[in-house]
Amino acid sequence: MTSLTNLQLSANQLEGGIPRSCGGMCSLRELVLSSNNLSGPLPRFREISKLVSLDLSGNQLRGSLTDVTMLSSLRVLWITASRLDWNVSESIGSLSLLEELSVEGIL
C-alpha cells in the first residue's frame, strides 16, 4: 500500500494497536483513526513526510508524539481525548504549516 494517499477508519470499533506498517506508508497524506478503541504505542510517523492531516483523537493510544515535529507538511493535528505525551509549547514552532490543532483532554 505504498501508493495509498488517504486512510480514514474513524468510528469502526477498531481495537489493538496501530500496525507499524502504517509508519511506512510514504505516500499517505491523510490518516484518520479517530473514535476507535486503539491502544498501545504509536508507529514512527517520520517516514510519512507527505502527511498533511493526522487525527488520532478519541483513542487510548499511549506514547510520545515526538515524530510529529518532523512532519513538515502537517496542516491538521487532532489528538483530543487521548493519552499521548506531547509538549505542545516546545514542539509547535516546528510545525510551521499547521492550520488546525486540537489537543483538548490530553491525559
N, CA, C and O of each residue as an XYZ file, in Angstrom:
428
protein
N       0.816     -1.195      0.000
C       0.000      0.000      0.000
C       0.858      1.257      0.000
O       0.514      2.243      0.653
N       1.942      1.233     -0.706
C       2.831      2.392     -0.706
C       2.275      3.574     -1.482
O       2.761      4.691     -1.305
N       1.272      3.375     -2.340
C       0.702      4.489     -3.105
C      -0.586      5.042     -2.487
O      -1.176      5.971     -3.037
N      -1.028      4.495     -1.367
C      -2.231      4.964     -0.683
C      -2.017      6.389     -0.174
O      -1.008      6.674      0.472
N      -2.968      7.287     -0.464
C      -2.825      8.677     -0.029
C      -3.771      9.058      1.105
O      -3.432      9.932      1.902
N      -4.932      8.441      1.205
C      -5.901      8.747      2.264
C      -6.357      7.457      2.932
O      -6.744      6.501      2.261
N      -6.306      7.442      4.260
C      -6.784      6.298      5.030
C      -7.671      6.827      6.150
O      -7.188      7.440      7.102
N      -8.969      6.584      6.027
C      -9.949      7.068      7.000
C     -10.695      5.876      7.578
O     -11.473      5.218      6.887
N     -10.449      5.610      8.845
C     -11.054      4.464      9.518
C     -11.708      4.883     10.833
O     -11.688      4.122     11.800
N     -12.275      6.054     10.880
C     -12.863      6.540     12.132
C     -14.158      5.808     12.468
O     -14.897      5.371     11.586
N     -14.411      5.685     13.788
C     -15.644      5.103     14.332
C     -15.949      3.714     13.774
O     -17.080      3.439     13.373
N     -14.954      2.849     13.750
C     -15.132      1.480     13.273
C     -14.938      0.442     14.367
O     -14.862     -0.752     14.078
N     -14.857      0.874     15.606
C     -14.646     -0.013     16.748
C     -13.379     -0.851     16.599
O     -13.330     -2.000     17.037
N     -12.358     -0.269     15.980
C     -11.080     -0.956     15.837
C     -10.425     -1.073     17.203
O     -10.500     -0.147     18.011
N      -9.785     -2.202     17.463
C      -9.119     -2.438     18.738
C      -7.682     -2.842     18.498
O      -7.313     -3.264     17.402
N      -6.876     -2.709     19.537
C      -5.475     -3.074     19.451
C      -4.631     -1.883     19.068
O      -5.067     -0.737     19.179
N      -3.426     -2.153     18.619
C      -2.504     -1.088     18.267
C      -2.543     -0.736     16.794
O      -3.091     -1.469     15.970
N      -1.951      0.399     16.484
C      -1.788      0.796     15.084
C      -0.620     -0.014     14.534
O       0.470      0.031     15.104
N      -0.813     -0.746     13.451
C       0.283     -1.547     12.899
C       1.493     -0.684     12.536
O       1.344      0.429     12.032
N       2.666     -1.198     12.793
C       3.892     -0.460     12.447
C       3.969     -0.160     10.964
O       4.615      0.805     10.556
N       3.319     -0.975     10.158
C       3.347     -0.765      8.707
C       2.723      0.569      8.319
O       3.030      1.098      7.251
N       1.855      1.124      9.158
C       1.284      2.450      8.870
C       2.381      3.503      8.806
O       2.268      4.472      8.056
N       3.421      3.323      9.573
C       4.536      4.259      9.560
C       5.331      4.220      8.270
O       6.114      5.132      8.004
N       5.147      3.178      7.457
C       5.872      3.045      6.205
C       5.069      3.414      4.973
O       5.531      3.204      3.851
N       3.887      3.954      5.158
C       3.052      4.365      4.023
C       3.509      5.741      3.558
O       2.915      6.759      3.913
N       4.561      5.758      2.769
C       5.255      7.004      2.434
C       4.441      7.983      1.592
O       4.787      9.164      1.544
N       3.380      7.546      0.931
C       2.563      8.455      0.114
C       1.339      8.987      0.852
O       0.589      9.800      0.312
N       1.140      8.532      2.074
C      -0.047      8.907      2.835
C      -0.076     10.405      3.117
O       0.902     10.980      3.595
N      -1.220     11.029      2.813
C      -1.405     12.459      3.065
C      -2.410     12.696      4.188
O      -2.343     13.714      4.877
N      -3.336     11.765      4.373
C      -4.347     11.911      5.420
C      -4.528     10.585      6.149
O      -4.752      9.547      5.526
N      -4.427     10.631      7.484
C      -4.625      9.453      8.317
C      -5.621      9.810      9.416
O      -5.326     10.619     10.295
N      -6.808      9.196      9.357
C      -7.878      9.465     10.319
C      -8.243      8.146     10.998
O      -8.817      7.251     10.378
N      -7.903      8.045     12.274
C      -8.186      6.843     13.060
C      -9.002      7.187     14.301
O      -8.964      6.450     15.286
N      -9.716      8.261     14.270
C     -10.433      8.767     15.441
C     -11.597      7.877     15.862
O     -12.147      7.112     15.069
N     -11.953      8.007     17.143
C     -13.145      7.366     17.719
C     -13.170      5.854     17.546
O     -14.179      5.279     17.138
N     -12.059      5.225     17.858
C     -11.963      3.772     17.885
C     -11.536      3.351     19.285
O     -11.600      4.153     20.217
N     -11.112      2.131     19.442
C     -10.596      1.638     20.719
C      -9.126      1.273     20.576
O      -8.671      0.283     21.148
N      -8.393      2.063     19.824
C      -6.983      1.786     19.586
C      -6.178      2.082     20.843
O      -6.453      3.044     21.559
N      -5.187      1.247     21.099
C      -4.348      1.410     22.281
C      -2.917      1.041     21.929
O      -2.625      0.597     20.819
N      -2.042      1.233     22.889
C      -0.654      0.865     22.685
C       0.169      2.000     22.121
O      -0.301      3.132     22.009
N       1.417      1.682     21.763
C       2.333      2.717     21.271
C       2.028      3.121     19.827
O       1.350      2.408     19.088
N       2.543      4.270     19.463
C       2.387      4.779     18.097
C       3.483      4.248     17.187
O       4.599      4.004     17.645
N       3.184      4.065     15.908
C       4.254      3.757     14.953
C       5.077      5.015     14.708
O       4.665      6.106     15.104
N       6.203      4.883     14.078
C       7.020      6.054     13.737
C       6.379      6.764     12.552
O       6.128      6.164     11.506
N       6.125      8.032     12.737
C       5.481      8.815     11.686
C       6.479      9.571     10.818
O       6.092     10.130      9.792
N       7.726      9.602     11.194
C       8.699     10.431     10.472
C       8.870     10.024      9.008
O       9.287     10.841      8.187
N       8.554      8.775      8.676
C       8.701      8.317      7.292
C       7.520      8.726      6.412
O       7.569      8.561      5.193
N       6.464      9.256      7.023
C       5.296      9.707      6.262
C       5.424     11.217      6.075
O       4.593     11.979      6.569
N       6.431     11.632      5.387
C       6.757     13.062      5.290
C       5.717     13.878      4.528
O       5.695     15.103      4.649
N       4.853     13.228      3.746
C       3.823     13.947      2.985
C       2.529     14.126      3.770
O       1.574     14.716      3.264
N       2.489     13.622      5.002
C       1.268     13.670      5.801
C       0.830     15.107      6.053
O       1.597     15.922      6.566
N      -0.407     15.405      5.686
C      -0.982     16.743      5.825
C      -1.983     16.775      6.979
O      -2.124     17.796      7.652
N      -2.680     15.652      7.210
C      -3.720     15.607      8.235
C      -3.591     14.324      9.057
O      -3.529     13.224      8.507
N      -3.552     14.485     10.390
C      -3.431     13.347     11.305
C      -4.471     13.501     12.412
O      -4.453     14.481     13.156
N      -5.376     12.531     12.517
C      -6.418     12.557     13.547
C      -6.382     11.243     14.319
O      -6.783     10.196     13.810
N      -5.898     11.315     15.547
C      -5.820     10.156     16.433
C      -6.736     10.325     17.639
O      -6.627      9.572     18.606
N      -7.622     11.286     17.596
C      -8.446     11.632     18.752
C      -9.415     10.519     19.133
O      -9.841      9.717     18.301
N      -9.750     10.499     20.434
C     -10.742      9.560     20.923
C     -10.294      8.117     20.969
O     -11.106      7.216     20.758
N      -9.022      7.874     21.240
C      -8.482      6.529     21.381
C      -7.739      6.426     22.710
O      -7.683      7.392     23.472
N      -7.181      5.278     22.980
C      -6.409      5.058     24.207
C      -4.926      4.872     23.887
O      -4.217      4.161     24.599
N      -4.469      5.504     22.828
C      -3.074      5.379     22.416
C      -2.162      5.989     23.466
O      -2.519      6.970     24.120
N      -0.999      5.412     23.622
C      -0.017      5.904     24.590
C       1.304      6.131     23.878
O       1.574      5.565     22.819
N       2.108      6.968     24.487
C       3.439      7.184     23.951
C       3.675      8.627     23.579
O       2.870      9.513     23.863
N       4.785      8.828     22.946
C       5.235     10.174     22.618
C       4.932     10.522     21.167
O       4.959      9.668     20.280
N       4.646     11.784     20.957
C       4.395     12.292     19.606
C       5.595     13.067     19.070
O       5.425     13.971     18.252
N       6.790     12.732     19.509
C       7.961     13.488     19.069
C       8.173     13.413     17.563
O       8.687     14.362     16.970
N       7.791     12.311     16.933
C       7.935     12.189     15.477
C       7.084     13.204     14.726
O       7.396     13.552     13.587
N       6.024     13.675     15.346
C       5.120     14.622     14.691
C       5.851     15.908     14.313
O       5.526     16.521     13.296
N       6.813     16.317     15.095
C       7.538     17.559     14.795
C       8.357     17.451     13.512
O       8.800     18.467     12.976
N       8.560     16.250     13.022
C       9.305     16.046     11.777
C       8.396     16.050     10.550
O       8.876     15.921      9.423
N       7.100     16.196     10.758
C       6.139     16.202      9.653
C       5.959     17.631      9.162
O       5.015     18.316      9.557
N       6.845     18.068      8.320
C       6.881     19.473      7.897
C       5.684     19.891      7.040
O       5.447     21.089      6.880
N       4.931     18.952      6.490
C       3.758     19.276      5.664
C       2.455     19.281      6.454
O       1.401     19.593      5.901
N       2.514     18.939      7.741
C       1.310     18.782      8.552
C       0.538     20.091      8.695
O       1.089     21.114      9.101
N      -0.747     20.036      8.352
C      -1.638     21.200      8.458
C      -2.734     20.990      9.505
O      -3.242     21.957     10.072
N      -3.102     19.728      9.762
C      -4.176     19.406     10.706
C      -3.681     18.337     11.676
O      -3.191     17.289     11.255
N      -3.809     18.605     12.974
C      -3.427     17.636     14.002
C      -4.499     17.616     15.078
O      -4.706     18.605     15.781
N      -5.175     16.490     15.200
C      -6.204     16.307     16.215
C      -5.810     15.117     17.083
O      -5.749     13.982     16.609
N      -5.549     15.383     18.338
C      -5.222     14.314     19.289
C      -6.063     14.462     20.557
O      -5.638     14.054     21.638
N      -7.238     15.036     20.427
C      -8.150     15.273     21.537
C      -8.527     13.974     22.248
O      -8.695     12.931     21.617
N      -8.656     14.060     23.577
C      -9.108     12.934     24.408
C      -8.272     11.682     24.173
O      -8.814     10.598     23.963
N      -6.971     11.831     24.210
C      -6.075     10.688     24.053
C      -5.097     10.663     25.224
O      -5.111     11.557     26.070
N      -4.268      9.661     25.268
C      -3.293      9.513     26.350
C      -1.867      9.684     25.819
O      -0.931      9.039     26.292
N      -1.725     10.547     24.849
C      -0.426     10.754     24.219
C       0.377     11.811     24.962
O      -0.178     12.749     25.534
N       1.679     11.642     24.942
C       2.583     12.563     25.612
C       3.183     13.503     24.573
O       3.920     13.075     23.684
N       2.864     14.770     24.695
C       3.382     15.746     23.734
C       3.430     17.107     24.386
O       2.420     17.592     24.897
N       4.586     17.722     24.371
C       4.736     19.061     24.921
C       4.453     20.058     23.805
O       5.330     20.377     23.002
N       3.233     20.540     23.766
C       2.780     21.417     22.690
C       3.633     22.669     22.597
O       4.055     23.053     21.505
N       3.891     23.304     23.722
C       4.610     24.583     23.696
C       6.032     24.449     23.165
O       6.548     25.391     22.564
N       6.674     23.308     23.369
C       8.035     23.108     22.868
C       8.063     22.682     21.403
O       9.065     22.902     20.724
N       6.998     22.085     20.907
C       7.003     21.486     19.575
C       6.281     22.283     18.508
O       6.554     22.113     17.320
N       5.382     23.136     18.904
C       4.508     23.807     17.950
C       5.274     24.652     16.933
O       4.831     24.791     15.793
N       6.396     25.208     17.321
C       7.174     26.061     16.423
C       7.716     25.354     15.198
O       7.932     25.988     14.165
N       7.941     24.055     15.292
C       8.490     23.317     14.151
C       7.413     22.927     13.139
O       7.733     22.445     12.052
N       6.151     23.129     13.486
C       5.041     22.803     12.581
C       4.535     24.088     11.943
O       3.438     24.555     12.250
N       5.329     24.647     11.066
C       5.064     25.987     10.528
C       3.832     26.068      9.624
O       3.287     27.157      9.448
N       3.379     24.961      9.050
C       2.209     24.978      8.166
C       0.908     24.620      8.886
O      -0.159     24.617      8.272
N       0.992     24.321     10.178
C      -0.173     23.877     10.932
C      -1.281     24.924     10.933
O      -1.054     26.085     11.275
N      -2.488     24.500     10.543
C      -3.659     25.378     10.493
C      -4.699     25.005     11.540
O      -5.400     25.877     12.053
N      -4.807     23.710     11.865
C      -5.777     23.232     12.854
C      -5.062     22.373     13.883
O      -4.307     21.465     13.536
N      -5.310     22.671     15.160
C      -4.725     21.899     16.248
C      -5.778     21.687     17.322
O      -6.356     22.650     17.825
N      -6.028     20.437     17.674
C      -6.964     20.112     18.741
C      -6.271     19.165     19.711
O      -5.985     18.016     19.374
N      -6.005     19.657     20.920
C      -5.301     18.866     21.928
C      -6.077     18.792     23.244
O      -5.510     18.412     24.268
N      -7.322     19.137     23.233
C      -8.143     19.155     24.443
C      -8.218     17.771     25.087
O      -8.434     16.769     24.406
N      -8.040     17.733     26.400
C      -8.213     16.496     27.151
C      -7.088     15.495     27.037
O      -7.309     14.307     27.270
N      -5.889     15.927     26.687
C      -4.754     15.000     26.661
C      -4.387     14.674     28.098
O      -4.167     15.577     28.906
N      -4.320     13.386     28.422
C      -4.012     12.962     29.789
C      -2.533     12.814     29.984
O      -2.087     12.463     31.077
